[in-house]
């Protein structure tokens, strides 16, 4: 069961299929399940703080099952994006079903496209990183990889990181600061990398140039094959996925800061610099992303061996519930102010 539990992530495409093939409120079924039922269950279920023992962890490190289930999500995401484009073409524009199906695809873009793209993007295997890039392409968030791996993990919990929410900052302002700041930093990171190699920044050696061309190509392909309305629907779904990412970024490091040492450098990233959640449903649906403290402590760790540690700041519920709370800024600032103290 420690392995098979991750198959529950495929409940998302099941609900999205029902949203694409039904009408009325059914088109909002994924939103109802993931931001209605899941937060409710997580309020009732106790967090699971258990970790693998040493022998189990060593076995899990090399168990190919954990990689295969990630790789299986790639054709599912691509297939559902194509399914979405054909479905939304035949859906009455600006109807309830139109927006419901966009919200369903937006969840796919956030959970399968960006979250699993993030996990694969940390891998040392180039083939797996490429699949991560494909997933991020489906959400138009390819700049995430250079920024996240070489920027966010280095600057997290400091004022230099646009994806670290500041104490008292509202999530709606954070969305813009984080997305724009991370995009600009991604270009800076790639330019510095190529400058060290004495290569020009404007070349195909620059990942950001390649990523930009890939995303433009996808946008023009959708427009050419399906027209403006479908393209607008796709852009709305991609933006929905990006906003899910940024809301997750917001809750993961809100108000947490590393100490600045006398030499002008920040202390090493520790477990106390990320909020942690051991609520089981959120953990499974997001491939242990909510064990975020251990992820930042050692980014190369694969999702299945991330640990819960007692010195990690703990969220009172799982990610879906905390994301909903963040959408009410005065309540969030008041509640998390007490947690920060």
Buried (B, 14 or more C-beta within 10 A) or exposed (E): EEEEEBEEBEBBBEBBBBBBEBEEEBBBBBBBBBBBEBBEBBEEEEBEBEBBEEEBBEEBEEBEEBBEBBBEBBEBBBEBBEBBBEBBBEBEEEEBBBBBBBBBBBBBBBBBBBBBBBBBBBBEEEEBBBBBBBBBBBBBBBBBBBBBBBBBBEBBBBEEBBBBBBEEBBBBEBBEBBBEBBBEBBBBBBBEBBEEEEEEBEEEBBBBBBBBEBBEEBBEEBBEEBEEBBBBBBBBBBBBBBBBBBBBBBBBBBBBBBEEEEEEEBEEBBBBBBBBBBBBBBBBBBBBBBBBBBBBBEBEBBBBBBBBBEEBBBBBBBBBBBBBBBBEBEEBBEBBEEEEE
